[in-house]
Amino acid sequence: MGLLVKLGLRRPMIWERPTVLDWLLDSPLQALVFHIYLLVLWLRGNPVKSPRNKQPIKIVLLSDTHESIVENVPDGDLLIHCGDMVNDGFAASIQKQVDWLASLPHQHKVVICGNHDSWFDISARREEDTLGHKTVDMKDLVYLERQSVTLEFKGGRKLVIYGAPDLPQCGGPENAFQYTLEENRWDGTIPLDTEILVTHTPPQHHLDLGIGCPHLLREIWRKKPKLHVFGHVHWGRGVQPVYWDECQKSYEKIMSLPKRGPILDMLPHKAWLDVWWFLWYSFISVLWHWFMLGGAANGSVMVNAAMQHGTSGKLTKRPPITVEI
């Protein structure tokens, strides 16, 4: 294993992208389904479009800046930061990031906490900040901690945004808002009128390298926000449409199965039937999308807005992701 990692044939940790050999040794069936699913999503396109005869709202998305200042942040109507503003969690470090975000010209700015932003979680707050009664001036930023806010934009359009910092346990007690996977922190928490959901953790199986939260995934199936933006898993950065249909359901079912390895995967077993159903639903979804709906569809968009270049500790050279709704 160590030699394969040194040769670059296997990833050194779950926070890195899986290599081809990782996929093959873990589950060739899941590898096949994962890449077909990406192709199906590409064929179906973006299901979220701006309303006709109304001015679109441009949203600029950030996450995991880790004390770095992002240059040339695009203009927009709404700026969202999905947490991990800093590394050390101290109030002074957070204040620097807040000052930078507050200096940007966007009409509205919304932030949530990430696991590294310890000051926001009293149980994880650094002793130095607690004893020194350190505070953070959030200025004109809207900080959401299991809360909703309704924002109004030019043209009279409004958006309901819900933000929550909770995430599966990934470190020691200095990490904020953690829970074990035995706990379900999400059931019934997201308001039904939520149009934009902001979390730090991804949902399982979507832009998450397989380490997102299954409880969050079940909750968003019930609520189906128009836009779900998150970060945390740096190598998961990207944009992914979701359609809340049988194709997506069958994909998530297969990706939730235990990894059997290449030999057992090739032996006939129940998962083969699941894969055939997935292929059928994939075919039908693309056919229905273009020949029956003419390319129009109802769905949502998920965005992993991480600004770090993977686990390098440096910012990506790519600009922040923007969407219009």
N, C-alpha and C positions, 0 to 999 in steps of 0.2 A: 504493500500500500504506500509506504513512504517513498519508494523508488518511483512509483507511478505518479505521485504528486510532484516530485522533483522534476520529472520529465514533462510535466504539464498535461499528463493524460487523465488525471483525476483532480478534482477540486480539493483544496486543503480544508475547507469548512463549509457549512451549510449556507453561509452568507455569500458565497461565490456562485457564479453561474455554473450549472452542471455541464461537464464536458460530454462529448459523444460517448466516450467509454462509461461515464457515470450513468447516462441514460440506458445504455445497453446492459450494464451489469445490474442495475436496479430493476428495470422493467421495460423491455422492448415494446410491450403493448401500450404502456402509458406514454412512451416516447412517440409512438405512432399517432396516438390519439391527440396528444398535445400539439403536435405540428400540423395535423389536419385541422384541428380546431382554429389555430391561428390563420390558416388559409381560408376557412369558412368565414371567419370574422372579416378578413380582408375583402372577400367577395361581397359581403353584405354591406360593408361601409358603416358610416356614422349614423346612428339612429336619432341623434339629438340635433335639431336644427332650430334656428331662431324663428319665432312666430312671424307669420306674414304681416306686412304693413306695420311692423313695430321695429324700433331700432334695436339691434342686437346688443347684448351686454357682454363686453369682453372681460374675461377673468384670467388673471395672471397667477400661476400656481408655483409655490415654493415649498420645499421641505428639506430638512437635514442640511442646513447651511453650516452647522457646527462651528460657529464663531467667525465664519468667513463672510465677506461682503461680496455679493454678486454684482458684477459690473453690468451696465447696460440692461437693466430690468425693463422689459417692454412697458409702454403705457397701457392703461386699461381702466375699466370702471371699477373693478374689484380686485384686490390683492388678497390671496389666502396663503398663510404659512401653516404647514401641518405639523410643526413641532421639531424638536431637536435643533433649536436655535444655537445651542452651545454644547460644549463638551463637559465642562466641570460642574455645571449646575449652579454656580454661584450667582447671587443677585447682581453683582457688578458686571459679570459677563453678559447676563441676560439684558441688562440695561443698555449695553452697547448695541446689541442687536435690535432692541426696541427703538433706540434712537435712530438707527439706520432705516428701519422699516417706516418709522414715522416721517422721515424726510422724503419719502417717495410720494409722488403726486396723485396717486390713485384716490378716487372719491371715497371709497370705503376700504378698510383693511381689517381682516379677520385673522386671528392667530389662535392656535391651541398649543398645549404643552406636549413635548415628547418625553421619552423616558430619561433623557439626559438633562432635561430642564428641571432639576430637582427642587429648586426654590418654590415652585408652584404647588408641590405636594408636601404638606406639613410633616407627614410621616417620613419623608425622604430628604427633607431640607437639611443642608449642611449645618453642622454645629456652629460654625463661625457666623453664619447668617442668622441663626436662631438667637444666639447669645447677643449678637450685635443689633438685633431688631432691624435687620436690613430689609429694605423695601424696594419695589420696582414701580416706577412711574410708567404706566402703559400708554400715556399720552392719548393720541386719537385712535389707538388700536382697539378693536373689539376683541376681548379675550373670552373664549367660550370654554366652559368646563361643565359638560353635561347640560348645556343650555342652548336655547334657540334665540335667534335674533331675526327680525324682519327688516330688510334694508330696501330703501326706495331709490330708484335710479331715474335718470332723465327720461322724459316721455311718460313718467308715471308708473313704470313697471316696478314690481316688487319681487324680492326673492326671500324665501324662508330658509335660513341656514342653521343647521344643528351641528355642534362640535363637541367631541368627547376625546379625552387623552388616553383612555384605558387601553392596555395592551397585554398580551400574554407574557409571562415572566421570562426575562432574558438576561438577568444579571442580579447583582447584590442589592441590599436594602437601600443603597444610594440611588437606585433607579426609580423613577416616579411612576405612580399609578399602575403598578403591575398586578396581575392576578394569575392564578394557576389555571390550567385548562380544565380542571375539575369544576371551577367556578364559571357561571354564566353571567357575565356583567352586562349583557346586551339585551336579553329577552324583555321585550316591551318597553325599551328605553327611548327609541327613536320616534319622535312625533309623526303622526300620519301625514301632516302637511309639509314635511321636510322636502325641499327641492334640491338643496345642496347639503350633502353629508360630509363633514370633515372629521377624519380620525387620524391617529398616528399609525396604527397598525393597519395593514391590508386585510381584506377578507381572504379566507383560504382559497387557493387555486386561481387567484387573479393577481398577476403582477407581484407575486410574493415568494417566488422560489420554493413554494410548497410549505412555507412556515407561517402563513397568515392564520387568522382566527376563524375556526369553524362556527363559533357562536355568532360572530358578527355576520358571517355569510348567511346564516339562517334568518337573522333579523332583517337584513336588507332584502332578502327574497320576499318578506312580508310587506316591507315599506316601499321598495323600488324607487329610491330617490333619482332625480334626473341626472345628477352628477355626484359621484363619490370620489373624493380626493384624499390621498394619504401619502405616506412615505415609509420611513423605518427600514425597509429592505432596499438598500441603495441600488443593487444590481437589478431590481425589479422595475426600475424607472421606465415609464412609457405610458401610452394611451391605449385603452382597450374598450371597445363597445360591448355591451351586454344586452341580451334580448329577453331574458326571463322566460324561456320557452323549453320545450322538450330537448332540443339540441344542447342547450346549456346545462340542463339538469342531468342529462346522460353523461356529458363531459365531466361534470363535477363528481358524479357517482364513480366513474372509472378512476379518476385521479385520487379518490379517497380510499381506494382498495389497497391492501397491504402489498408491498413490493415483493414479488415472488422470484425475481432473478430470471436470467435468460432461459434456463433449462425448463423450469416449471411453467414459465409463461408460454412456451411452445407446445406444452402438453395440453390436450383439450380440457377445458374447465369452464366454469360458469361465466367468467369474465369475457370469454370469446363471444357469448351471446350479447353481453352488454356492448361490446365493441361493434357488433353488427347493427344493433339498434342505434348506436351513435352515428354510424355511417349513414343509415337510412334517414335519421332525423336531420343530419347535415345536408344531405341531398335535397330533402323536402324543403328545408329552411331556405336554401339558396334559390330553389325553383320558385317557391311561393313569393319570396322577396322581390324577385325581378319580373316574373311573368304574371303574378296576380296582383301585387301591390305597386308595381311599376317603380321599384326602388325606394318607396316610402315605407317606414316602419316605426313602430313604437319601441322604445328601449331606453337604455341609460348609457352613460359613459363613465368608466373608471379611469382615474389618473394616479399613477405613482409619480409624485413630483420631486423625488429626491434629487438634490443638486450635487451630491458627492459622486465622484467617479469611482463607483464601487467601494471597495475597502481600501483604497489608496490613501485616504486622508486628504485628498485634494478635490477641489471643485471640478465638475465636468466642464468641458469647453463648450458644451451645447447650451443654448439659451433656455431660460425658463419656459415651461410648457404653457401655452395659452389655449383657451377654448372660448367659443361664443355660444351663448344660449339665448 
